[in-house]
């Protein structure tokens, strides 16, 4: 007997075929090489990582390369790396949602921080993570139980990193004792020998500048005069010189100028007598010690390791002058050391609007110590007047401006909070009414659907005629659509009302200082992002939480509330 063709119920048509769409990830490739891995920044090893990552992404149909991020000469024991920070900024901006690395050790060797990224931060940001050589893909990690392997590998990487640090520290210490130079960059005035990078030789471009600096100082010029002379002549500072030579790529070095600190440090350095001075700073990953300065008696000094630039007579003359200058400064200001100093409540907030450098705080004492005054000055103008216009503002003036600004900001936050509470009360009442209307509409919809579903049976049982069936079917179908539309409107209206439990960081932050009667350090650092001093000593204040502030004001204005700013 032949099989009959299966009929399709016209009232319940067959479902449409499902078309699967594969998500395509905007992918960032990350490569890293540390000095410990190579002994120097190795471009070849970085290129190997880049090629591996690019080929992998190219061969994956669900990955699309957005950008490659490379940290060359950066340690894996922490995440304070320029390219890594740029990559995370792009992640937060939604530019990439997948990260590919050669292996876990290239990503990081601190198992706690690495685990935090893999198990918490990336899942929260919906970021896929792939370590090629470790065969790890967070998209399929649970399926293969790799979640138990990753912490172990991170611990192994951390242990490996500490072991490398211990061995490198021991090797570096031995090289220092042997008089071998181990720094990344030669001291200003010298360069590394072409045939042996652990030896120094005079740099024909910068050695004459060092000689001039010592000669000018020996002739009686002050540190400030020498600094201005160098900048005025257009002589690149040590950092800028390294940037121009391509040895440093940090953008902060691009326009770095000579400073009094740089001149003082150069004039105190015994390297210009031909002695190698190393070990001024010390850090130890294997011992868990961060970088810090060590006492002079612990420095490692090996004498007569390279050609001197300065003879001992001039060098020690300059040192005697430094001691006299230091003593004179102490005689002038040291007698006021017992005076109570005012704390710097603007620490890290005051910047020059032109050169963008942090402005320096200065203290002046008058009236035999009865009167102290603090002011902020642009350090760039002080050492190179042509590079940046003069800026000067007294701290008392800044306090008045900040207090006036923050008082108004705190008052505005209080007014908006009260307005929002009133709106929230009204909104809550409106939500209750909306809920009642929604419940009634749902009941009406259920009744209409029930009647609509029973029409055909009534027609089949000949309780209604065909004409009545057609008319009533159309009527109740329209009724159902109208009720659905009304339900959608009510739900949308309900969702548009503000959520009284939503967090409001700006209002919360300002609320902490409602009762304050004066400016405090906590208030400033909580509410102020940055203060810039511009031409004519114009003060520009950038406050925190401005996106939330603007959104709240716009919302209230849209609801018809009057907001006085």
KEFI-205059 format. One record per residue (C-alpha): residue number from 1; x, y, z; residue in three letters. Coordinates in steps of 0.001 Angstrom, whole numbers. Example, Ala and Ser with C-alpha at 12.3 -4.5 7.8 and 13.67 -1.06 7.14 Angstrom:
! KEFI-205059
num, X, Y, Z, residu
1, 12300, -4500, 7800, ALA
2, 13670, -1060, 7140, SER
! end
This chain:
! KEFI-205059
num, X, Y, Z, residu
1, 0, 0, 0, UNK
2, 1446, 3343, -1052, UNK
3, 2171, 5916, 1674, UNK
4, -47, 8980, 1534, UNK
5, 1451, 12439, 1645, UNK
6, 1264, 13937, 5137, UNK
7, -1056, 16923, 5178, UNK
8, -135, 20201, 6832, UNK
9, -2713, 21761, 9130, UNK
10, -3407, 25254, 7714, UNK
11, -4170, 26547, 11219, UNK
12, -792, 25331, 12509, UNK
13, 1713, 25679, 9628, UNK
14, 5080, 23936, 9817, UNK
15, 7754, 26049, 11545, UNK
16, 10192, 27899, 9321, UNK
17, 13648, 26322, 9069, UNK
18, 16118, 27690, 11617, UNK
19, 19016, 29554, 10040, UNK
20, 22048, 29369, 12316, UNK
21, 24158, 32534, 12483, UNK
22, 27671, 32172, 13881, UNK
23, 28944, 35048, 15994, UNK
24, 31998, 36744, 14542, UNK
25, 34363, 38081, 17224, UNK
26, 36269, 41335, 16832, UNK
27, 39670, 40064, 17902, UNK
28, 42726, 41649, 19446, UNK
29, 46015, 39743, 19322, UNK
30, 48409, 40284, 22240, UNK
31, 52175, 39619, 22186, UNK
32, 54684, 40247, 24964, UNK
33, 58419, 39792, 25433, UNK
34, 60334, 40605, 28610, UNK
35, 63994, 41520, 28958, UNK
36, 64479, 38426, 31129, UNK
37, 63297, 36234, 28252, UNK
38, 65726, 37620, 25730, UNK
39, 68393, 39665, 27441, UNK
40, 67334, 42603, 25279, UNK
41, 64130, 43737, 23510, UNK
42, 63976, 41053, 20816, UNK
43, 62079, 42053, 17690, UNK
44, 62403, 38550, 16175, UNK
45, 60593, 36840, 19063, UNK
46, 57824, 39441, 18950, UNK
47, 57509, 38877, 15198, UNK
48, 57181, 35127, 15770, UNK
49, 54312, 35722, 18177, UNK
50, 52680, 38230, 15805, UNK
51, 52853, 35827, 12856, UNK
52, 51484, 32916, 14905, UNK
53, 48561, 35003, 16174, UNK
54, 47782, 36532, 12760, UNK
55, 47802, 33129, 11038, UNK
56, 45589, 31625, 13729, UNK
57, 43000, 34418, 13505, UNK
58, 43040, 34330, 9696, UNK
59, 42236, 30598, 9699, UNK
60, 39316, 30917, 12143, UNK
61, 36042, 31832, 10368, UNK
62, 34502, 33260, 13575, UNK
63, 37453, 35597, 14310, UNK
64, 38114, 38959, 12664, UNK
65, 41395, 40744, 13471, UNK
66, 40870, 44249, 14845, UNK
67, 44409, 45038, 16006, UNK
68, 47667, 43564, 17339, UNK
69, 48965, 44816, 20694, UNK
70, 52675, 44335, 21493, UNK
71, 54585, 44957, 24729, UNK
72, 58292, 44567, 24014, UNK
73, 60598, 44495, 27031, UNK
74, 57727, 44342, 29559, UNK
75, 57579, 41970, 32527, UNK
76, 54742, 39484, 32860, UNK
77, 54623, 39662, 36651, UNK
78, 52140, 42551, 36614, UNK
79, 49724, 44148, 34142, UNK
80, 51154, 47669, 34170, UNK
81, 52046, 47567, 30462, UNK
82, 51217, 50240, 27826, UNK
83, 49900, 47957, 25067, UNK
84, 47947, 45808, 27538, UNK
85, 46272, 48901, 28992, UNK
86, 45384, 50098, 25473, UNK
87, 43889, 46685, 24700, UNK
88, 41764, 46758, 27870, UNK
89, 40598, 50282, 26998, UNK
90, 39461, 48962, 23603, UNK
91, 37705, 46052, 25345, UNK
92, 35792, 48430, 27603, UNK
93, 34949, 50629, 24612, UNK
94, 33404, 47599, 22870, UNK
95, 35945, 47599, 20038, UNK
96, 37086, 44015, 20684, UNK
97, 35372, 41050, 22327, UNK
98, 38043, 38368, 21889, UNK
99, 41728, 38199, 22872, UNK
100, 44250, 35761, 21369, UNK
101, 47733, 35106, 22807, UNK
102, 50499, 32633, 21959, UNK
103, 50277, 31038, 25417, UNK
104, 49289, 31930, 28964, UNK
105, 52810, 33003, 29967, UNK
106, 52711, 35761, 27300, UNK
107, 49505, 37070, 28870, UNK
108, 50839, 37101, 32439, UNK
109, 52840, 35168, 34991, UNK
110, 51057, 36366, 38123, UNK
111, 48603, 33512, 38678, UNK
112, 46303, 35497, 40963, UNK
113, 45826, 38437, 38582, UNK
114, 45768, 36220, 35486, UNK
115, 43130, 33990, 37079, UNK
116, 41107, 37071, 37993, UNK
117, 41060, 38167, 34335, UNK
118, 40180, 34698, 32999, UNK
119, 37587, 33719, 35587, UNK
120, 35949, 37037, 36478, UNK
121, 36779, 40090, 34353, UNK
122, 36579, 38552, 30860, UNK
123, 33321, 36628, 31537, UNK
124, 31795, 39804, 32987, UNK
125, 32773, 41776, 29863, UNK
126, 31665, 38894, 27581, UNK
127, 35206, 38583, 26196, UNK
128, 36425, 35342, 24676, UNK
129, 40029, 34371, 25497, UNK
130, 42240, 32009, 23465, UNK
131, 45755, 30748, 24326, UNK
132, 46908, 28998, 21139, UNK
133, 49728, 26747, 22350, UNK
134, 47852, 25848, 25552, UNK
135, 44801, 24734, 23513, UNK
136, 42639, 26914, 25730, UNK
137, 39491, 28621, 24466, UNK
138, 37121, 30115, 27038, UNK
139, 34243, 29392, 24654, UNK
140, 34775, 25622, 25111, UNK
141, 36698, 25571, 28404, UNK
142, 33924, 23958, 30478, UNK
143, 33432, 21220, 27933, UNK
144, 37038, 20082, 28282, UNK
145, 37358, 20917, 32006, UNK
146, 40226, 23288, 31257, UNK
147, 38989, 25485, 34050, UNK
148, 40911, 23204, 36456, UNK
149, 44098, 23277, 34391, UNK
150, 44374, 27054, 33952, UNK
151, 45028, 27971, 37623, UNK
152, 47712, 25278, 37784, UNK
153, 49441, 26615, 34663, UNK
154, 49280, 30140, 36052, UNK
155, 50927, 28962, 39294, UNK
156, 53658, 27245, 37261, UNK
157, 54210, 30444, 35263, UNK
158, 54443, 32482, 38487, UNK
159, 56959, 30031, 39970, UNK
160, 58934, 30044, 36713, UNK
161, 58974, 33851, 36711, UNK
162, 60310, 33957, 40290, UNK
163, 62959, 31376, 39451, UNK
164, 64040, 33427, 36420, UNK
165, 64126, 36552, 38612, UNK
166, 66335, 34830, 41179, UNK
167, 68779, 33647, 38516, UNK
168, 68806, 36997, 36701, UNK
169, 69331, 38920, 39968, UNK
170, 72289, 36706, 40832, UNK
171, 73787, 37098, 37364, UNK
172, 73269, 40885, 37380, UNK
173, 74889, 41188, 40811, UNK
174, 77953, 39310, 39564, UNK
175, 78178, 41532, 36468, UNK
176, 77989, 44675, 38625, UNK
177, 80789, 43381, 40863, UNK
178, 82886, 42703, 37754, UNK
179, 82397, 46270, 36531, UNK
180, 80098, 45350, 33645, UNK
181, 77368, 47839, 32734, UNK
182, 73896, 46192, 32788, UNK
183, 71567, 49160, 32335, UNK
184, 69078, 49414, 29482, UNK
185, 70428, 52815, 28406, UNK
186, 73894, 54255, 28796, UNK
187, 74268, 57331, 31041, UNK
188, 73948, 60643, 29183, UNK
189, 77318, 61435, 27638, UNK
190, 78158, 57768, 27030, UNK
191, 77081, 54956, 24740, UNK
192, 77454, 51194, 24849, UNK
193, 80471, 49841, 22974, UNK
194, 79508, 48204, 19694, UNK
195, 81546, 45060, 20400, UNK
196, 80552, 44757, 24087, UNK
197, 77313, 46244, 25432, UNK
198, 78592, 45823, 29003, UNK
199, 81250, 48498, 28444, UNK
200, 80825, 52262, 28059, UNK
201, 82539, 54705, 25743, UNK
202, 82066, 58488, 25246, UNK
203, 79233, 59554, 22958, UNK
204, 80610, 62160, 20540, UNK
205, 77228, 63940, 20405, UNK
206, 76436, 64215, 24120, UNK
207, 79845, 64057, 25857, UNK
208, 80614, 67731, 24996, UNK
209, 77288, 68764, 26571, UNK
210, 78270, 67037, 29828, UNK
211, 81625, 68851, 29799, UNK
212, 79854, 72182, 29216, UNK
213, 77446, 71566, 32109, UNK
214, 80296, 70892, 34534, UNK
215, 82257, 73890, 33240, UNK
216, 79255, 76244, 33533, UNK
217, 78585, 75065, 37066, UNK
218, 82237, 75436, 38068, UNK
219, 82135, 79000, 36682, UNK
220, 79321, 79795, 39109, UNK
221, 76113, 79361, 37095, UNK
222, 73117, 78120, 39084, UNK
223, 71174, 74962, 38287, UNK
224, 68320, 77100, 36934, UNK
225, 70630, 79146, 34716, UNK
226, 72173, 75982, 33268, UNK
227, 68733, 74440, 32713, UNK
228, 67461, 77499, 30859, UNK
229, 70675, 77705, 28845, UNK
230, 70336, 74086, 27667, UNK
231, 66672, 74450, 26747, UNK
232, 67235, 77818, 25091, UNK
233, 69951, 76309, 22890, UNK
234, 67605, 73517, 21822, UNK
235, 69811, 70762, 23226, UNK
236, 67677, 67610, 23682, UNK
237, 67252, 66453, 27263, UNK
238, 68470, 62915, 28117, UNK
239, 64976, 61420, 27711, UNK
240, 64297, 63323, 24487, UNK
241, 67692, 62308, 23086, UNK
242, 66874, 58623, 23642, UNK
243, 63463, 59151, 22013, UNK
244, 64993, 60844, 18963, UNK
245, 67473, 57971, 18625, UNK
246, 64618, 55448, 18756, UNK
247, 65908, 53854, 21966, UNK
248, 62832, 54927, 23964, UNK
249, 59309, 54977, 22558, UNK
250, 57443, 56393, 25516, UNK
251, 55509, 59429, 24227, UNK
252, 56251, 61247, 27491, UNK
253, 59894, 61420, 26369, UNK
254, 59028, 63044, 23050, UNK
255, 58889, 66617, 24330, UNK
256, 60792, 66202, 27609, UNK
257, 62908, 69253, 28491, UNK
258, 65868, 69765, 30761, UNK
259, 64958, 70231, 34428, UNK
260, 66929, 71340, 37475, UNK
261, 66576, 67804, 38860, UNK
262, 68166, 66320, 35718, UNK
263, 71045, 68806, 35890, UNK
264, 71647, 68157, 39610, UNK
265, 71579, 64381, 39098, UNK
266, 74094, 64637, 36228, UNK
267, 76479, 66827, 38240, UNK
268, 76486, 64356, 41156, UNK
269, 77163, 61246, 39070, UNK
270, 80653, 59719, 39521, UNK
271, 80277, 57873, 36202, UNK
272, 81840, 60944, 34570, UNK
273, 85056, 60268, 36508, UNK
274, 85322, 56889, 34770, UNK
275, 83775, 54897, 37642, UNK
276, 80803, 52588, 37165, UNK
277, 78063, 53313, 39734, UNK
278, 75215, 50786, 39818, UNK
279, 72667, 49347, 42239, UNK
280, 71147, 52690, 43273, UNK
281, 67701, 51130, 43083, UNK
282, 66794, 47589, 43973, UNK
283, 63826, 45297, 43426, UNK
284, 63394, 41545, 43766, UNK
285, 60482, 39563, 42390, UNK
286, 61682, 36357, 44024, UNK
287, 61673, 38093, 47431, UNK
288, 58478, 40019, 46747, UNK
289, 60241, 43413, 47019, UNK
290, 59216, 46342, 44824, UNK
291, 61642, 48896, 43399, UNK
292, 63126, 51296, 45956, UNK
293, 66188, 53482, 46450, UNK
294, 69066, 52084, 48512, UNK
295, 71538, 54002, 50727, UNK
296, 74693, 55307, 49021, UNK
297, 76921, 53037, 51101, UNK
298, 75206, 50034, 49481, UNK
299, 75809, 51184, 45909, UNK
300, 78134, 49045, 43824, UNK
301, 80998, 51249, 42604, UNK
302, 83801, 49848, 40443, UNK
303, 86547, 52351, 39687, UNK
304, 88271, 53083, 36371, UNK
305, 86024, 51006, 34116, UNK
306, 85822, 53480, 31213, UNK
307, 87218, 56786, 29933, UNK
308, 86350, 59780, 32147, UNK
309, 84723, 62912, 30727, UNK
310, 85556, 65187, 33672, UNK
311, 88762, 65549, 35636, UNK
312, 88630, 65136, 39393, UNK
313, 89458, 68796, 40136, UNK
314, 86369, 70127, 38330, UNK
315, 84163, 67297, 39642, UNK
316, 85039, 67891, 43302, UNK
317, 84793, 71658, 42839, UNK
318, 81222, 71139, 41666, UNK
319, 80501, 68843, 44640, UNK
320, 81773, 71481, 47073, UNK
321, 79527, 74052, 45413, UNK
322, 76583, 71684, 45765, UNK
323, 77243, 71332, 49489, UNK
324, 77523, 75101, 49924, UNK
325, 74284, 75626, 47998, UNK
326, 72564, 73022, 50133, UNK
327, 73863, 74625, 53339, UNK
328, 72845, 78106, 52191, UNK
329, 69359, 76855, 51412, UNK
330, 69164, 75260, 54842, UNK
331, 70373, 78460, 56496, UNK
332, 67729, 80417, 54595, UNK
333, 64751, 78078, 55028, UNK
334, 65919, 75360, 57387, UNK
335, 65389, 77551, 60419, UNK
336, 61680, 77366, 59640, UNK
337, 61586, 73558, 59520, UNK
338, 59880, 73522, 62915, UNK
339, 56969, 75517, 61499, UNK
340, 53924, 73399, 60836, UNK
341, 53545, 72818, 57113, UNK
342, 50145, 72976, 55494, UNK
343, 49197, 69623, 53864, UNK
344, 48867, 69645, 50101, UNK
345, 45161, 68872, 49717, UNK
346, 45415, 69329, 45923, UNK
347, 48077, 66626, 45507, UNK
348, 48051, 65268, 41934, UNK
349, 45179, 67483, 40703, UNK
350, 46707, 70784, 39528, UNK
351, 48007, 70898, 35924, UNK
352, 49171, 73472, 33407, UNK
353, 46563, 73906, 30674, UNK
354, 49236, 74357, 27975, UNK
355, 52049, 71869, 28606, UNK
356, 49801, 69509, 30650, UNK
357, 52521, 68996, 33282, UNK
358, 51664, 68805, 36954, UNK
359, 52216, 72211, 38547, UNK
360, 54692, 72500, 41409, UNK
361, 53725, 73701, 44878, UNK
362, 56007, 76303, 46449, UNK
363, 56152, 77671, 49987, UNK
364, 57275, 81193, 50791, UNK
365, 57846, 82475, 54335, UNK
366, 57629, 86093, 55383, UNK
367, 57567, 88139, 58537, UNK
368, 60191, 86054, 60270, UNK
369, 58104, 82916, 60007, UNK
370, 54794, 84481, 61010, UNK
371, 53333, 84264, 57520, UNK
372, 53431, 81302, 55109, UNK
373, 52075, 81350, 51588, UNK
374, 51703, 78469, 49152, UNK
375, 51420, 78834, 45402, UNK
376, 51480, 76698, 42239, UNK
377, 53791, 77371, 39299, UNK
378, 54341, 75779, 35883, UNK
379, 57621, 73795, 35993, UNK
380, 58057, 73938, 32210, UNK
381, 58002, 77741, 32142, UNK
382, 60486, 77861, 35003, UNK
383, 63137, 75948, 33037, UNK
384, 62199, 76985, 29473, UNK
385, 60109, 80149, 29278, UNK
386, 59629, 79920, 25494, UNK
387, 58043, 76468, 25756, UNK
388, 55086, 77481, 27929, UNK
389, 53524, 80778, 29121, UNK
390, 53901, 81651, 32776, UNK
391, 51267, 80317, 35200, UNK
392, 50993, 81272, 38830, UNK
393, 48113, 80868, 41260, UNK
394, 47969, 81140, 45028, UNK
395, 46632, 78184, 46988, UNK
396, 44218, 80402, 48952, UNK
397, 42693, 81560, 45671, UNK
398, 42351, 77958, 44502, UNK
399, 40631, 76982, 47730, UNK
400, 38087, 79791, 47357, UNK
401, 37321, 78819, 43756, UNK
402, 37057, 75103, 44549, UNK
403, 34905, 75659, 47633, UNK
404, 32488, 77886, 45701, UNK
405, 32279, 75380, 42832, UNK
406, 31805, 72328, 45042, UNK
407, 29243, 74082, 47252, UNK
408, 27095, 74687, 44171, UNK
409, 27671, 71128, 42948, UNK
410, 26660, 69622, 46302, UNK
411, 23598, 71900, 46521, UNK
412, 22580, 70945, 42963, UNK
413, 22898, 67253, 43782, UNK
414, 20707, 67771, 46856, UNK
415, 18044, 69616, 44836, UNK
416, 18037, 66936, 42137, UNK
417, 17813, 64191, 44760, UNK
418, 14741, 65841, 46313, UNK
419, 13165, 66328, 42879, UNK
420, 13854, 62719, 41995, UNK
421, 12316, 61474, 45233, UNK
422, 9155, 63454, 44454, UNK
423, 9178, 62079, 40926, UNK
424, 9752, 58577, 42265, UNK
425, 6745, 58869, 44583, UNK
426, 4624, 59953, 41649, UNK
427, 6176, 57241, 39502, UNK
428, 5475, 54586, 42127, UNK
429, 1821, 55600, 42269, UNK
430, 1722, 55580, 38470, UNK
431, 3274, 52104, 38436, UNK
432, 623, 50800, 40804, UNK
433, -2094, 52211, 38558, UNK
434, -303, 50768, 35522, UNK
435, -74, 47349, 37207, UNK
436, -3804, 47415, 37863, UNK
437, -4505, 48375, 34248, UNK
438, -2121, 45670, 33026, UNK
439, -3857, 43022, 35152, UNK
440, -7274, 44095, 33853, UNK
441, -5983, 44079, 30270, UNK
442, -4517, 40585, 30730, UNK
443, -7846, 39351, 32097, UNK
444, -9624, 40860, 29088, UNK
445, -7088, 39246, 26771, UNK
446, -7615, 35837, 28373, UNK
447, -11387, 36139, 28003, UNK
448, -11116, 37261, 24365, UNK
449, -8744, 34382, 23551, UNK
450, -11036, 31882, 25255, UNK
451, -14063, 33078, 23282, UNK
452, -12030, 33191, 20069, UNK
453, -10825, 29625, 20575, UNK
454, -14377, 28386, 21230, UNK
455, -15911, 29925, 18083, UNK
456, -15003, 27085, 15737, UNK
457, -16390, 24433, 18083, UNK
458, -19630, 26412, 18407, UNK
459, -19807, 26629, 14609, UNK
460, -19050, 22900, 14263, UNK
461, -21826, 22115, 16790, UNK
462, -24138, 24395, 14732, UNK
463, -24744, 26692, 17681, UNK
464, -23881, 29644, 15454, UNK
465, -24248, 30145, 11735, UNK
466, -21351, 30464, 9308, UNK
467, -22009, 34181, 8934, UNK
468, -22044, 34656, 12710, UNK
469, -18819, 32639, 12977, UNK
470, -17090, 34816, 10359, UNK
471, -18228, 38102, 11908, UNK
472, -17423, 37078, 15504, UNK
473, -14039, 35640, 14521, UNK
474, -13023, 38933, 12918, UNK
475, -14396, 40898, 15860, UNK
476, -12505, 38968, 18527, UNK
477, -9298, 38827, 16485, UNK
478, -9359, 42628, 16281, UNK
479, -10202, 42761, 19971, UNK
480, -7210, 40590, 20840, UNK
481, -4846, 42750, 18759, UNK
482, -6155, 45916, 20378, UNK
483, -5664, 44503, 23870, UNK
484, -2129, 43370, 22990, UNK
485, -1333, 46850, 21730, UNK
486, -2700, 48373, 24904, UNK
487, -631, 45950, 27000, UNK
488, 2516, 46929, 25104, UNK
489, 1809, 50623, 25737, UNK
490, 1232, 50021, 29447, UNK
491, 4419, 47952, 29785, UNK
492, 6479, 50596, 27949, UNK
493, 5054, 53335, 30142, UNK
494, 5825, 51301, 33251, UNK
495, 9439, 50696, 32132, UNK
496, 9984, 54386, 31335, UNK
497, 9440, 55380, 34947, UNK
498, 12661, 55788, 36981, UNK
499, 13826, 52920, 39142, UNK
500, 14018, 54207, 42732, UNK
501, 16560, 51519, 43674, UNK
502, 19006, 52392, 40849, UNK
503, 22471, 53447, 42025, UNK
504, 23330, 57136, 41656, UNK
505, 27095, 57518, 42393, UNK
506, 27117, 61297, 41830, UNK
507, 24283, 61967, 44282, UNK
508, 25787, 59494, 46767, UNK
509, 29232, 61122, 46522, UNK
510, 27867, 64656, 46956, UNK
511, 25582, 63536, 49763, UNK
512, 28596, 62639, 51906, UNK
513, 29524, 66334, 52128, UNK
514, 26132, 67983, 52651, UNK
515, 27006, 68925, 56224, UNK
516, 30556, 70173, 55534, UNK
517, 31222, 73828, 56297, UNK
518, 34586, 74037, 54555, UNK
519, 36782, 72487, 51889, UNK
520, 38345, 69115, 52768, UNK
521, 40897, 66911, 51033, UNK
522, 38433, 64018, 50828, UNK
523, 35807, 66269, 49241, UNK
524, 38241, 67511, 46587, UNK
525, 39552, 64088, 45570, UNK
526, 36061, 62567, 45584, UNK
527, 34401, 65200, 43393, UNK
528, 37240, 66725, 41332, UNK
529, 38907, 64957, 38408, UNK
530, 41414, 67639, 37385, UNK
531, 42184, 71359, 37726, UNK
532, 43981, 73200, 34912, UNK
533, 45553, 76651, 35153, UNK
534, 45505, 78475, 31824, UNK
535, 46471, 81835, 30358, UNK
536, 45703, 84756, 32629, UNK
537, 45642, 82263, 35514, UNK
538, 42255, 81047, 34335, UNK
539, 41115, 78074, 36438, UNK
540, 39270, 75222, 34690, UNK
541, 37787, 72536, 36922, UNK
542, 36810, 69104, 35616, UNK
543, 34376, 67427, 37997, UNK
544, 33698, 63726, 38314, UNK
545, 30364, 61999, 37534, UNK
546, 29441, 64541, 34828, UNK
547, 27798, 61959, 32544, UNK
548, 25449, 60863, 35323, UNK
549, 24830, 64491, 36326, UNK
550, 23834, 65493, 32771, UNK
551, 21634, 62405, 32361, UNK
552, 19718, 63101, 35587, UNK
553, 19180, 66764, 34697, UNK
554, 17991, 65869, 31182, UNK
555, 15619, 63252, 32580, UNK
556, 14069, 65684, 35037, UNK
557, 13721, 68404, 32401, UNK
558, 12077, 65918, 30050, UNK
559, 9523, 65196, 32788, UNK
560, 8771, 68906, 33151, UNK
561, 10712, 69503, 36371, UNK
562, 12464, 72832, 36852, UNK
563, 16175, 72340, 37604, UNK
564, 18258, 75357, 38639, UNK
565, 21955, 74861, 37842, UNK
! end
